[in-house]
């Protein structure tokens, strides 16, 4: 007699269906892991700047050598005077500056703007200077403090803020009855709670990294403001994706802000100097924008904030609009369902009477 367990039947088919769903889910998790690893390794395994802008004042054989033999690491930008070259560096238009003089050359860097970029450029120019036997003086216009000698603290603060926004959006959505959103009132309450959370999170984050831990000097309200904008941008964007796509929106938020956002944030090499397409992708994501803005207000005197703040504000506004629009659309579809069902019942009844 055949084994009942090997005989095809409704029970066995149901068992296959029950096992298929978790198998597909686990396959998706494996793909997510591979994407996570490949992104981080692809961006960070060999961080080298691409076409770093170096301002040059005067005739600099050293700059020409580095530019010609750096394999695309450096692109020179001519400046009329040493003052102009220095201003271009302080304003964030270039990544370093070379000032040629009769007794040697000077390399100006800003470590706080991008520690990895400054380190690589310093090594490139000092190696070339030793080969040419050209005296080279290195001056750091924005050094990192001893309390944050690697420049990594602001990155972790930014990532904590961003993850907090994502988790808050998911938690509040679930507590209000579902991440998909069911009414405009619920969407408004959700966004209001997230805005209040963003204010508290920004204020406390700046307090923690400032007076509490002493990583940065004093309490910086400007840093707290960046934290508020980042947290709400991450939260609103997540809420919008969840309202529009449900569970899939949660996955997209994680991939965009964590898997793609973290390695391209500019912890080692400045985001615009990463290899394509990561330089373009990174500059359009909240982590890179927030880290650049945070470094700007803490270490660089508020230089070059327009672009990063615009990115964060765009995510905050787009997430808010998407949350409201997707909720309204879901509500409209739900209102149509009973009418469709009534029409279907009426059609079936007419057909029955006709027969």
Secondary structure by P-SEA (a helix, b strand, c coil): cccccccccaaaaaaaaaaaaaaaaaaaaaaaaaaaaaaaaacccbbbbcccbbbbccccaaaaaaaacccccbbbbbbccaaaaaaaaaaccccbbbbbcccbbbbbbbccccaaaaaaaaaaaaaaaaaacbbbbbbbcccccccccccaaaaaaaaaaaaaaaaaaaaaaaaacccccccaaaaaaaaaaaaaaaaaaaaaaaaaacccccccccccaaaaaaaaaaaaaaaaaaaaaaaccaaaaaaaaaaaccccccccccccccccccccaaaaaaaacaaaaaaaaaaaaccccccccaaaaaaaaaaaaaaaaaaaaaaaaaaaaaaaaaaaaaaaaaaaaaaaaac
